[in-house]
Amino acid sequence: MSQWYVYMIRASDQSLYTGITTDLERRLTEHQSGKAGAKYFRGRSAVKMVYSEQAANRSEASIREAAIKKMSRTRKLALIEP
């Protein structure tokens, strides 16, 4: 069974993108290259992965991703820089 992760990437415009994956390095490379990356990065570039956490399975990762996406920017920044 694969290990799932929830992650946040800082974009070139200082915004934060949240997603899930089973391979953090591969996913960052995909976002940076524009191949198999999110539409979010078509108008901006993925700069750096700034946060990740493990999840037990895809379902838990998706639930946590949704919760993070609902957070204010202030709460997201607090999560990144505790």
Secondary structure as the mmCIF struct_conf table of DSSP 4:
data_model
#
loop_
_struct_conf.conf_type_id
_struct_conf.id
_struct_conf.beg_label_comp_id
_struct_conf.beg_label_asym_id
_struct_conf.beg_label_seq_id
_struct_conf.end_label_comp_id
_struct_conf.end_label_asym_id
_struct_conf.end_label_seq_id
HELX_LH_PP_P HELX_LH_PP_P1 SER A 2 GLN A 3
STRN STRN1 TRP A 4 ALA A 11
TURN_TY1_P TURN_TY1_P1 SER A 12 ASP A 13
BEND BEND1 GLN A 14 GLN A 14
STRN STRN2 LEU A 16 THR A 21
BEND BEND2 THR A 22 THR A 22
HELX_RH_AL_P HELX_RH_AL_P1 LEU A 24 SER A 33
TURN_TY1_P TURN_TY1_P2 GLY A 34 GLY A 34
BEND BEND3 LYS A 35 ALA A 36
HELX_RH_3T_P HELX_RH_3T_P1 LYS A 39 ARG A 42
BEND BEND4 GLY A 43 ARG A 44
STRN STRN3 ALA A 46 ALA A 55
BEND BEND5 ALA A 56 ASN A 57
HELX_RH_AL_P HELX_RH_AL_P2 ARG A 58 LYS A 70
BEND BEND6 MET A 71 MET A 71
HELX_RH_AL_P HELX_RH_AL_P3 ARG A 73 ILE A 80
#
